[in-house]
Amino acid sequence: MKTLPTGAAMLLAAGLAFTSHSSANAQDATCEIDRPVMFAGLNYDSALFHNAVARFIIEKGYGCQTDALPGDVIPLLTGAGKGDVDIVMEIWRDNVAEAWTKAEEAGNVSQIGVNFDDAVEGWFVPTYVIEGDADRGIEPMAPDLKSVDDLAKYTELFEDPEEPGKGRFYNCPSGWVCEKVNSAKLGAYDLNDSFTNFRPGTGAALSAAIASAHKRGKPALYYYWGPTWVMGLYNSTRLEEPAYDKSIFDALKTEENPTKATAYPQSTITIGVNNDFKAAAPTLITFLTNYETSNALVSEMLAYMQENNEKPDGAAMYFLKSKPDVWKAWVPADVAARVESAM
């Protein structure tokens, strides 16, 4: 979200129709509300994964029906404020959309728990570039590379095949918020003369370029974010930047040719709910408040989806079966037993 991670926000697809999730009430469980629990169907992998996990637990463990309303960030957050949506599994608190802020100020929505607090964004290189990889016979290529300040020394290592003499930086596609931020950073870090600002045409093209470099053991310099399958599958090292400063970061998004740059914020992602739903379903609110994952865990699940061509429901089932120590901490024993029985 940032209104999502600045890159991931652009991966969202608008939608109008409800998607139904069939469910029979779990045996010996009575839902505390008499209608389907409505989720925000944010159409990107991490949110879809969280939806699938939470919906299965709510259906099988609490005896409720659930549904999802697909859509883009702003309409769905607006819908949460109006009561059309009950639950949003990812609210990017450090860069939340104005639609959510207005609904929160009006007393219509609340953030009730931290889903994960270690989301990342930044400039990365494959870890083997710095440390090597003995198993693959890869020697360290730039053992002293630690910071963006070091990049000007490594234009040959990251050489752009289309512009010899300059390195290549893989930016976001044009039109993404992160593309503007990264372009401003290149100028502020005085790297425009030494690196080309390469913008892949799509998010899929960006991830494909990163995957290709890792598979071939080649150097690459790229922006990316997590949790994502890319971060789950490929060991990347984030380059150091000046400590996050909100005023400087805001200037990167709004000013032409800023002279200072700063790291992306490490975002905290919360779970948001409509306040009428919050009042009507205190038991479900307790579960959602307890729901807690991490960047690494979610990236692992997204990598599972990618490697196995799996859908979010399949990844949720894999998670529930393989990580019982995680999700059983969110629910009472009787709920956990019903969920396990349903699996």
Secondary structure, DSSP 8 states (H G I E B T S, - for coil): -TTSSTTGGGG-----S-EEE-----TT---SSSS-EEEEEE-SHHHHHHHHHHHHHHHHHH---EEEEEE-HHHHHHHHHHTS--EEEEEEGGG--HHHHHHHHTTSEEEEEEEEEEEEEEEEEEHHHHH-BGGGTB--S-TT--BGGGGGGGTTTTEETTEEEEEEEE---TTSHHHHHHHHHHHHTT-TTTEEEE--SSHHHHHHHHHHHHHHT---EEEEEESSHHHHHS-EEE-B-S---HHHHHHHHHSSS-S-------EEEEEEEEHHHHHH-HHHHHHHHH----HHHHHHHHHHHHHHT--HHHHHHHHHHH-HHHHGGGS-HHHHHHHHHH-
